[in-house]
Amino acid sequence: MITVDSDRLGIRSSECAGLRVLDIGCGSGRHIGTLCQYDNIVLVGADRCTQDLIAAQSRIKEVGKMGFGGSNVQMFCTTDAATLPFKDFYFDVVICSEVLEHIPDHHPVIHEFERVLKQGGILAISIPRYFPERICWMLSNAYHLTEGGHVRIYRKKRLIALLCTAGFKLKTSHHAHSLHTPYWWLKCLVGPTRTDNLAVNLYHRFLTWDIMTRPRFTKQLEQLLNPIMGKSLVLYFKKI
């Protein structure tokens, strides 16, 4: 499930050889796996979970078997987002997708964004959108009180203000994954840990099928609904 739009990262140009991209909280490598299609860029994945990084490495190998993977995937690094082991002003692009809402103190993490990113570099952040997330919290305490769950709900203006204060300027934004919003509402309604609910399981099968096949109809439907009920808010900043 790809949240960040690679077309907005400025990495398509042939002039971008050697471009350094950091994915903070890369998980199993969903964004890095997509960015491997671009040649001659350096991709670095960072995450706290070693098992997720192992899965990310496996994903990259599979991408390579399919004839992609021209990019130089330099490393996968086990680290905390608040203490990144990289030099100042090292990266041209930093991605942080669906991570900040899990971190109790996000200020050190935002500082690290600014520190490791070059001047003029691009920062792409995604978080749960306010109103779909608020409904999930209203429907289920277990949704956000579980260990490792979401610790806050962001308002768009507040997050933009935080990043602007840290030295960034907003370039553009969009919403994503509107078809996932009803699934999470339904899951919270019946209980987020339940695995025996038929409606939830059927919806999950539909979402899995959609991710794997990407039919034109559901793609167009999601694009139509994203401005109204997109599950994620995606923001693109430039470091000034």
Secondary structure per residue as TSV (DSSP state, phi and psi in degrees):
chain	resnum	aa	ss	phi	psi
A	1	M	-	360.0	108.9
A	2	I	-	-94.6	125.7
A	3	T	-	-102.4	-45.9
A	4	V	S	-82.6	133.2
A	5	D	-	-84.1	109.6
A	6	S	G	-63.1	-24.1
A	7	D	G	-64.2	-21.2
A	8	R	G	-95.5	6.1
A	9	L	T	-96.1	-8.3
A	10	G	T	72.7	37.0
A	11	I	-	-117.5	8.5
A	12	R	-	-80.1	-28.4
A	13	S	S	-65.5	144.6
A	14	S	G	-66.3	-14.8
A	15	E	G	-79.3	-1.3
A	16	C	G	-96.2	19.0
A	17	A	T	-58.1	132.4
A	18	G	T	84.5	3.4
A	19	L	E	-59.5	134.8
A	20	R	E	-104.0	125.0
A	21	V	E	-122.5	127.3
A	22	L	E	-112.6	127.5
A	23	D	E	-108.9	105.7
A	24	I	E	-86.2	125.2
A	25	G	T	72.6	46.3
A	26	C	-	-69.2	-17.3
A	27	G	T	59.9	-133.9
A	28	S	T	-85.1	11.4
A	29	G	T	89.8	28.6
A	30	R	H	-63.0	-41.2
A	31	H	H	-79.9	-39.9
A	32	I	H	-61.9	-39.4
A	33	G	H	-59.9	-36.2
A	34	T	H	-73.1	-41.0
A	35	L	H	-70.7	-13.7
A	36	C	T	-63.5	-16.6
A	37	Q	T	-70.6	-16.6
A	38	Y	S	-92.9	129.3
A	39	D	T	-79.5	151.0
A	40	N	T	63.7	32.8
A	41	I	E	-119.4	152.8
A	42	V	E	-98.4	123.1
A	43	L	E	-112.2	129.9
A	44	V	E	-127.0	125.3
A	45	G	E	-107.5	130.7
A	46	A	E	-124.9	136.4
A	47	D	E	-160.6	155.8
A	48	R	S	-78.8	-24.6
A	49	C	-	-95.1	113.6
A	50	T	H	-63.7	-37.7
A	51	Q	H	-63.5	-38.4
A	52	D	H	-64.6	-38.0
A	53	L	H	-67.1	-36.1
A	54	I	H	-62.9	-42.2
A	55	A	H	-63.9	-36.9
A	56	A	H	-64.5	-41.8
A	57	Q	H	-62.7	-39.4
A	58	S	H	-64.1	-39.7
A	59	R	H	-62.0	-42.5
A	60	I	H	-62.5	-39.8
A	61	K	H	-62.2	-40.8
A	62	E	H	-65.8	-39.1
A	63	V	H	-61.0	-41.4
A	64	G	H	-62.5	-37.3
A	65	K	H	-66.2	-25.0
A	66	M	T	-86.4	3.6
A	67	G	T	96.3	5.3
A	68	F	-	-102.4	-161.6
A	69	G	-	87.4	28.3
A	70	G	-	-69.1	-21.1
A	71	S	S	-66.9	152.8
A	72	N	E	-89.8	99.5
A	73	V	E	-79.7	99.8
A	74	Q	E	-72.6	-44.4
A	75	M	E	-164.3	159.7
A	76	F	E	-118.8	129.9
A	77	C	E	-125.2	125.6
A	78	T	E	-82.2	113.9
A	79	T	-	-160.6	165.2
A	80	D	-	-91.0	141.1
A	81	A	T	-64.8	-21.8
A	82	A	T	-86.1	-9.9
A	83	T	S	-140.0	69.3
A	84	L	-	-73.6	134.9
A	85	P	-	-88.6	48.8
A	86	F	S	-126.3	156.2
A	87	K	-	-67.5	158.8
A	88	D	T	-62.7	141.2
A	89	F	T	56.3	39.6
A	90	Y	-	-91.1	-32.1
A	91	F	E	-105.8	148.8
A	92	D	E	-89.5	-29.5
A	93	V	E	-137.8	134.7
A	94	V	E	-124.1	129.9
A	95	I	E	-114.1	135.4
A	96	C	E	-141.3	96.2
A	97	S	E	-109.6	119.0
A	98	E	S	58.4	47.5
A	99	V	-	-121.7	-46.8
A	100	L	G	-57.5	-32.5
A	101	E	G	-69.4	-10.4
A	102	H	G	-95.6	-8.8
A	103	I	-	-103.3	118.7
A	104	P	S	-57.5	-44.2
A	105	D	-	-116.3	101.8
A	106	H	-	-86.0	-8.8
A	107	H	H	-62.8	-46.0
A	108	P	H	-61.6	-32.8
A	109	V	H	-68.5	-44.1
A	110	I	H	-62.8	-37.4
A	111	H	H	-60.6	-40.7
A	112	E	H	-66.4	-35.9
A	113	F	H	-52.6	-51.0
A	114	E	H	-66.9	-37.5
A	115	R	H	-68.2	-46.0
A	116	V	H	-85.2	-11.6
A	117	L	E	-93.4	137.0
A	118	K	E	-68.5	156.3
A	119	Q	E	-63.0	132.6
A	120	G	E	85.6	-3.5
A	121	G	E	-73.7	166.5
A	122	I	E	-106.3	131.8
A	123	L	E	-113.9	122.3
A	124	A	E	-113.3	121.4
A	125	I	E	-124.0	137.5
A	126	S	E	-127.5	144.3
A	127	I	E	-141.5	163.0
A	128	P	E	-63.3	136.2
A	129	R	-	-67.8	148.9
A	130	Y	H	-58.6	-56.4
A	131	F	H	-73.1	-38.5
A	132	P	H	-63.0	-37.2
A	133	E	H	-68.7	-40.3
A	134	R	H	-60.1	-40.7
A	135	I	H	-65.3	-40.4
A	136	C	H	-59.3	-42.6
A	137	W	H	-65.4	-37.6
A	138	M	H	-68.0	-35.4
A	139	L	H	-78.1	-28.5
A	140	S	-	-152.6	122.7
A	141	N	S	-70.0	-33.9
A	142	A	H	-63.9	-24.6
A	143	Y	H	-58.9	-39.9
A	144	H	H	-114.9	-5.8
A	145	L	H	-96.3	-6.0
A	146	T	S	-70.6	153.9
A	147	E	T	-59.6	130.0
A	148	G	T	82.6	6.2
A	149	G	-	-80.9	-169.9
A	150	H	-	-77.6	132.9
A	151	V	-	-104.7	-9.5
A	152	R	-	-157.1	161.3
A	153	I	-	-114.1	123.6
A	154	Y	-	-87.5	140.0
A	155	R	-	-94.7	140.9
A	156	K	H	-55.5	-48.9
A	157	K	H	-63.3	-37.2
A	158	R	H	-65.8	-45.2
A	159	L	H	-66.9	-40.8
A	160	I	H	-60.4	-41.7
A	161	A	H	-62.2	-40.9
A	162	L	H	-60.5	-44.7
A	163	L	H	-71.1	-37.2
A	164	C	H	-65.4	-38.8
A	165	T	H	-63.6	-30.8
A	166	A	T	-82.2	-3.1
A	167	G	T	109.9	23.4
A	168	F	E	-119.2	157.6
A	169	K	E	-125.3	129.6
A	170	L	E	-67.7	130.3
A	171	K	E	-97.4	-50.6
A	172	T	E	-162.9	170.7
A	173	S	E	-154.0	163.1
A	174	H	E	-161.4	173.8
A	175	H	E	-114.4	157.5
A	176	A	E	-144.2	159.3
A	177	H	-	66.2	44.0
A	178	S	G	-63.5	-31.2
A	179	L	G	-69.0	-17.3
A	180	H	G	-85.0	-19.6
A	181	T	H	-60.8	-50.6
A	182	P	H	-61.0	-32.5
A	183	Y	H	-60.8	-46.4
A	184	W	H	-71.1	-32.8
A	185	W	H	-62.9	-45.5
A	186	L	H	-64.5	-42.2
A	187	K	H	-63.2	-41.9
A	188	C	H	-67.7	-35.0
A	189	L	H	-63.9	-42.9
A	190	V	H	-88.6	-14.4
A	191	G	-	117.2	115.8
A	192	P	T	-64.8	-18.3
A	193	T	T	-96.2	-5.5
A	194	R	-	-73.2	140.8
A	195	T	-	-120.2	4.7
A	196	D	-	-108.8	7.7
A	197	N	-	-85.9	124.2
A	198	L	H	-63.5	-44.6
A	199	A	H	-62.5	-44.5
A	200	V	H	-62.8	-44.3
A	201	N	H	-65.6	-38.4
A	202	L	H	-67.4	-40.5
A	203	Y	H	-65.3	-39.2
A	204	H	H	-62.4	-40.8
A	205	R	H	-62.7	-39.3
A	206	F	H	-62.7	-45.7
A	207	L	H	-64.7	-39.8
A	208	T	H	-62.9	-44.8
A	209	W	H	-60.1	-41.6
A	210	D	H	-65.7	-42.1
A	211	I	H	-64.4	-38.3
A	212	M	H	-77.2	-35.1
A	213	T	H	-104.1	-27.0
A	214	R	-	46.7	58.3
A	215	P	-	-65.8	152.7
A	216	R	H	-62.2	-37.6
A	217	F	H	-61.4	-50.8
A	218	T	H	-69.9	-31.4
A	219	K	H	-63.5	-44.3
A	220	Q	H	-68.8	-37.5
A	221	L	H	-63.5	-43.6
A	222	E	H	-64.2	-41.4
A	223	Q	H	-61.8	-37.0
A	224	L	H	-67.9	-38.6
A	225	L	H	-88.5	-17.9
A	226	N	H	-54.5	-44.3
A	227	P	H	-63.8	-23.7
A	228	I	H	-91.1	-46.6
A	229	M	H	-140.9	27.7
A	230	G	-	-56.4	133.1
A	231	K	S	-69.0	-32.6
A	232	S	E	-115.8	144.8
A	233	L	E	-104.1	127.7
A	234	V	E	-117.4	125.2
A	235	L	E	-119.3	138.6
A	236	Y	E	-121.0	121.6
A	237	F	E	-116.6	157.2
A	238	K	E	-116.5	134.0
A	239	K	E	-76.2	126.7
A	240	I	-	-106.2	360.0
